């Protein structure tokens, strides 16, 4: 597509189009003289592309809006007090000894990388490793020295895909491991804030450790992205979604589908080539797959028994009328 056409709607380079510009871009992609001659299928695809572009634009604008705020502004409504020199809340109150941010209550783009330096190293070695980590990081991050000398790095997720609020040991080295904390689901994910104190429980230690702000982190904004830092270590977490196949859990219970979903299912299995059996070819299906889908329509919520029977019959008639059945499929 010619660059000048996109310049006319202000969408060149790394700029994100506004919502109002989305329609202009669609009109560039599909001029009137072309849309007038579109088939129904092409018009559907055009509408889908328009919706996807608008959603993508809204998401980019929302992410940008969050990252324009300081860390302090992004977490101010998600801070919880900590008591009795602990790093977590247990419902027991006492002496307030710090505070933590619950990332599960923040915007879903703020995240923290936790560099956990091996605790059995000398203090001098821990300081050396921490300084080396900081030297390798982008400058626009929030930095907190943790109780044991490790590092919390505040970043913007910028839509990077993560599985849950805590991804443990995504980086492993001889001297440190790295966890990622984020807001992916609504579960609590506490991260201890600066000026908090902590007393380890192991070996009856009474030593009080502190969390320290290293770079006025609460005022940091326009943060570097999670991907910026993962790239430094050559990590691509996207591969974990490709390697794992989804597991369908069947508890043996039948659940009703909505009428709207059922209509979409029926519409989705029209205009196909139907075989008695078939290879995996686009726009082809088999009788087994077809019957499995249509028989599931017997569990549409909001319809009475007679209405369901009529709905299923109508669905079979519609699919038969709007698909091309091979001779073997017709016989079966």
N, C-alpha and C positions, 0 to 999 in steps of 0.2 A: 504494500500500500504506500502511496507516495507520502513522503514526510510532510510536504506542504499542507496536505489535507488535514493531518493531525495537528499541525501547528495552528490551524485556524480554530481549533477547539481547545487549544492550550494543553495538549497532552503529548509532550515530547520528553525524551530522556527518562529521568527517574521521577518526574512529577506524577502525582496521583490525580486523576480526573475527579472533578466534583460530581455530585449526583446529577445536577442539571446538564453537565457535559456528557454524561453517559448516553443520553438520548441522541446528542449530536454525533457521537462516535458511531452509534448504531446506524444513524442515517448515512454516515460516510461509508460504512461497511455495506449497507443495503440501500442504495439510492432509490427514489420513488419509481424510476423507470424500470428498475429490476423487481421491486416488490410487487408491482402491478401484475407481473407475469409469474409470480411464485405459485407453486403447488401448495396444497394444504400442509403437506409434510414439511416443506421448506419454511412456511410461515410459522409452524410450531417450533422449528429449530431456531428461527429468528427470535421468537419470543423467549425461548429458554436462554439463548445467548444474552439477550437484553437483561433478563432477571439475574443471571450469573454475574454479569458485568456490574450491575447496580449493587449486588451483595458484596462483591469484591471491593468496590469503591467505598461502600459504607464501612466495611471492616478496616480498610486501610486508613480511612479518616478517623475512625475510633481509636485505632492503635496509635496514630500520630498524636491525637488529642491527649491520650494518657501520658505519652512519653514527653510531652511539653510541660508536664507538671513535675515539681520536685519530688524526690522520694518521700520527704516529710508529708507533702500534700497527698500522695498516693496511699499512705499507710495510716493517716491520722485517725480514721474511723475503725481501724482494725487492731489497735494496740490493747493488750491485756496485761494486768500487773502480775508479777511473779513474787512469791513469798518464800521465806526460809531458805534462801540461797539455792533454790532449785531452778532447773531449766524448763520445767513444765508445770502445768497447773493440775492440782489434785483435789481441788475443792476446799482445801484447808487453808485458812488465813492465819496470818501471824505478822511477823515483821516483813514489810515490803522491801525486797532486795533487788528489784529490777523490773524489767518489762520485756515483752516479746510482741512481735507482730504475727498475726494469723494471716498468712498469705491466702488462705481459703476465703477470706473476707475482703481481700483487696481486688483491684482490677485484675483481669486474667492474663495480663501481659507482664506484670512485674515478676521477676524470678531471682533466685539466689543460688550461686554456686558455692558450695562449702568445700574448701580445700582443707582436708583433715591431715595435718602433718603428723608423722609417726611420733607418738608420745615418748618413746624410749630414747629418742635422740637428745643430745645435750642442748641446753638453752641457746648456746652460740650457733649450733647447727640449725636449729629450728628457725632462728632469726635469719640466718643466711638463706635458707630455702624459701622462707616467706618473702624476703626482699627480691629474690630471683623471680618468684611467681609474679609479684607486682610489676617488676620491670618488663615482663613479657605481655602484660595486659594492656588493653587500650586505656587511654587516659580518662575517658568519660564513664567511669564506673564508681559505685559507692563501695568503700572499703571499711571493713570492721575486723579488728584482730580478735579472735575468739579466745576463750578462757585458757585453752592449752597451747596458744600460740599459732593456731591455724588462721584461716582467712575466710570471711564471708564476702562475696563479691556480688553486688546488686546490679542487675542487668535488665534489659527489656527483652521479653521472649520473642516479640515481633512475629507471633503466629507460629513459631517453631513447634513441630508436633512432639508432644510428650504423652506418656501413658497415664500418669497419675501425678499426685502432688509431691511424691518423693521418689526420685530415681537414684538408687544407691550404687555407688562405686562405678559410675559410668567411665571414669578414668582411674587406672591403677598404675602406680609407679613404685619404685623401691622406697621412696621417701614420703609419698603422700597419696591419698585417694581423694576422689572428688564425687560429691553427691550434688544433685540438682533439686531444689525445692521450688514449687510453683503452685499456681491456682489452676488446676485442671478439673477437679471435681469440688464438691462442697465440703469435703472432709477437712478437719483442722490440720494446719501445718504451721506450727510455731517456729519462729526464728528469733533467737535472743538478740535484743538490741543493745547498743553501747550504753555504758554507765551501769550495766547490770553486774552483779557479783554472784559467784557460784562456788559451792563447796563440794568437791567430789566425795562420794560416799564410800568408795573402795578403800580398804586398808585403814579404816577409821581416821582418815586424814582430816585435819581441821584447817588446812591451808585455804585461804580465800583467794579465788581467782577472779579476774575482771575481763569484761568485754570493752574494747576501746575503739573509738572512732578514729580512723587514720587519715581521713581527708574531707572532713566536714560533710559527711555522706548525706545527711538529711537535705542538704541544699542542692544535691546533684540532680540534673535533669537532662533530657535528650541522651539517655543512656546508650552505651554500646549494646549490641544485640547478643543474645545467647550464641547465635551462629558465629559471630565474630570471634568469640573465645574458643568455641569448639573447633573452629578451623585451625587455630593455633596449635592444637594438640592432634589434629588430623582425625577428629571424631565426627562420624555421621550417624546420628541416632535414627535417621529415617530408615536405615537398613533393618532395624528391629521390627518394623511394621511389615516389611516385605518377607522376612524370614519366617514369621509366625503365621500359621494358618488359623483362621477363626474356628473356635470350637462351639458347636451348637449344643447347648444344654437342654435336654428334654426331661422335664419332670413328670411327663405323662398326663399333664392337664391340658384340656382344650380351652383355648381362649377365643372369644369372639372378636371379629374384626369389624371396623366401622363400615357403614354403607359407602362412604366416600372412598375408602381404601379398596373395597370390593370392586367398585366401578373402575378404579384405576387398573386393577388387576385384569379385569375383562378387556379393557381397552388396550392393555399392553400385550395381549396375546392375539391381536388381530393383524391381518396383513402379513401372515407367515406362510411358508411352505411347510405343510405338515406331512411327516413320513410315519410309516409304521415303526421304523427305527431310523436313526440318522447319525452322521458324524457331527462334530462341533462346527457347524457352519453358521455364519451370521444369517439371521432371519429365518432359520429353520428350527423346528421343534419336533418332538415325538408325541405319540398318543399318550404314553405313560406320563410324561411331564404335563401334558395338557389336562388329562383327567385329574391328576393330583391337584393342580391349581384350581380347576373348576369345582371339584368336590369340596374343596375348602370353603367354598361360598355358603355351605350349609350352616356356617357359624357366623352369620352377619347379625350384629346386634341391632335391636330396634325393630326387627321384623318378626311377625308371627309365623307359625309353622307353615300355613298355606301360602303366605307371602314369600317365604324362603323357597318353597318348592317352585313357585312360579318364577322367582328371580333366577334360580339355577337353570330352569328350562329355557328361559329367555337368553341366558348367557350362552348355553350350548348352541342355541339357534343362531345367535349373533356370531359366535366364533366360526360355526360351520359356514355361514353365509359370507363372511369376510376373510376367509382363508382359502388357500389352494391345497386341497387334500390329494395325495397321490392315490393310485388305484388300491394299493395294499392298505392304506389308511382307511379308505372308504369301506373296504370289505371287513375291517375290524372295528 
